[in-house]
């Protein structure tokens, strides 16, 4: 399954990148994330590890992940280290007139029966990712100074 979405948020790049680099915010803007936390020490960077508990089809699913590449205010790549379905993803930030373009990509390596259901899962999770990004946009744009 491969999901890719772009969204423009009318906030400066540094604000968008800072918000998304704070893992504690994941459960605020992603409706299906019940809890998330960093488990390693130090600032966010390559090798930072953490976990999330996400509601998947109504059931809590814990996954563990690691940051595989981090370029502040440019991009963040991540991959699962312990998950029922291995995944990897990225967030890329680009300044545009009036705000920031966020490119969010997510892919899984489903096997067996999950692999057969890939098109259905891509539709369902693609819809969820779009809704989460719209929620992110709303949160960040409403928190603008003076808004």
C-alpha angles and dihedrals in degrees: 000000000000122000124181127173135171125202134175116222118194094228131096116274093244091057094048093045092046092051094049093044090061102083091197087072093062093088090049099056099026109068093199096051108096097179138354134179144166112245100188129077128248135031123326111281145117107325096027108142134198147141141238135199109215130183106238113185088336096310124106112243122187119209130178122214144180133210107243097183132010126184107170114242089359112065146336123201123193139178136189119256097181119019139130086237115030113231145173133193149165143214117206124188126206128175113235132174107292097005148339133314112218118199111196120189129180131174135176134201100218117182135191117002091353089059091054090053092049097115092051092045091048090054094047097043093039088058091048093049091050091050091049092051091049088051090050090051091050093048095048096043093049091050092059114126107262094015 
